[in-house]
């Protein structure tokens, strides 16, 4: 492992973390009262999946490459479905919350929508599933090198997602009742972007 190995791994992590960064902003908007501990847990979840997916991809390339190549075509569809589902749900909840006459002003100023563990796991899969393809990029690495590369990707993802959560939380406090709507739109947009990018082979 040399300097270029570490530099390439970090740059790869930056590129792969962009979708998770955008979702982190959406989560910060939706749950703008979250604590630093919870932010660390959310960023850690994304970092874990960004570590796991390249490792799974590397393993598949070295074992069941034929089946893995066939599965690759479904990756954009899976990401699209998951993010449309999560984003659509967040958008609908945001519209309902905003239009409900029964809600009092103090209820609208609360910490926002709590992101469930199930939703967080779906987001983690959706934003990292395209990282499976990194298995081809690091196919020439041996197992320790692939592990270190994936670990660096995870660290970069964690740092970037923490920044996204802080950014979203700051603006979520200002947007309040509109935060869920904006968060849902962001997630739907990311799903469409991943799908189009996957279909075009970008």
N, C-alpha and C positions, 0 to 999 in steps of 0.2 A: 504494500500500500504506500503510495507516494502522495505528494501535494496535489497532483492533478486528480487523483482518485477522490480525495476529500472534497476538492473544489467541485468536481463534476457531481458528486453525490449531493452536495448542498444546493447547487443550482437545479438539480433534478427535483429536490425537495421543494424548492420555491415554486417551480412550475406545477407540481402536483398539488400543492397546498392552496392554489388559488380558488378552487371550487369550495373547499372547506372554509377558506377565509370569508367568502361571500355568504355562506350559510351561517357562519359565526356572527356576522353582522346582523343577519335576519333574526337569529336567536337573541342577540343583545337588544334588538328593537322590541321583540315580543316579550322578553322577560327582563325589563330594564331595571329591576331591583335585585338582580342576582348578586350573590356574594362572591368574593375573590376565590373562595374555596370551591364554589359550584362552577365558576368559570374555569378553574384549573381541571375539574373533573370532566367538563364538556370538551375542553381542548385536548385533554388526555385521551378521551374516547376517540376523537378524530385522529390523533397521533398514533394510537394503537392500530387502527385500521390502515393507516398509511404505511405502517411498518409491516403489517400482516399481508396485505395484498401483493406487494412486490415479492415477498418471500414465497407466497403461494404460487405466484406466476413463475418464479424461478424454479420451484420444485416441479411444477407441471411441465415446463420446457424440458426438464431433465428426465421426466418419467412418461407422461402421457401427452406429448406434444401434439399428436394428431387430434385427439379429443379436445384439447385446449384451444387449438386453432379454430375448430368448429364452433366452440362456445363463444369465442371472441365477438362473433357477429351479433350476439344477443346483448352484449354489454351496454351499448347506447340505449336500447329499449328498456332494460332493467332500470338504469339510472333515470330515464325519462318517467317511467311509471312511478317509481318511488318518490321522486321530487314533485311530480304533479299531484300525487296523493297528499303528501305532507303540506305542500304549498297551498293546494286548494282548500284543505281543511283549515289551515291557519287563516286564509283569506276569508272564508265563510264565517269563521268564528269572529274575525275582526269586524266584518260587516254587521253581523248580528249584535255584537256588543255595542257598536256605534249607534245602531238604529233602535235599540231597545229603550223604550220610554221608562221602563221600570228602574233602570240603573240610575243611581244617585251620583252626583259629581265626585264625592269622595271615593266611590267604588271605581270610577273611571281613572282616578289618579293612583290606583294601587300599583303594585309591582309588576303587573302584566301577567300574561299567560304562562303558567308553569309548563315547562317542556318535559314531557314524560320520558322515562327511560326507554320505552319502546320506540318513541319518535326519535330519540337521540341515536339509537342503534340503527334505525332505518337511514337516518341522515349520514351516519358514519359509513355505511355500506354504499349508499348512493354516491357520495362524494369521493370514494376511494376505489370503486370497482374498476374504473378505467386504469388504475395503477397496476392491475393484473398484467397489463401489456408490458409493464416495465420488466417483467420476467424475461422478455426477449432482449431488452436493452442490456441487462446484466447477466445474460446467459453464459458469457465467457468467464464470469467470476466463479471462484470456488466458494464453498459454503460459508467460510468465515468472512470473506469479502462481501458476499451477498447480504449477510447478516448485518455487517457494519454499515453498508450502504443504506439498507432499509432503516437502520437505527438512526442514521443521520437525517434521513427523510422525515422520520417521526419527530425528531427534535425540532427541525425547521418548521414542521407543521404545527407543533405545539406553540411555538413562539408566535407564528403568524396568526394562528387562531385566537390566541389571547389578545392580540392587537385588534382583531376583528370584533371580539366580544366587548372589549373596552369601548371601541368606536360605536358599536351598536347600542350599548347601554347608555352612553352619553346622549346620543340623539334620541333614544327611546324615551328618556325622561322628558324631552321637549315635545316629542310627537304624541306621547300618551295614547289617546284613544285611536289614533291612526296607525300605531306601530304594528299591530297584527296584520293590517292590510298591506302595508309596505313590505313586511317580512314575507308574507305569502307570495306577493308579486316577485320578490327577489328569488325565492325558491323555484317558482314556476319558470322564471327566466333562465336560471341555471340549468334546470332540467332540459329545456329546449336547446340551450347552448351546447350541452354535452351530447345531446342526440344529433344535432346538425353536424357538430365536429366529428362525431363517430361515423356518421353516414358518409361524410365527405372524405374521411380518412385523414383529417388534419391532426 
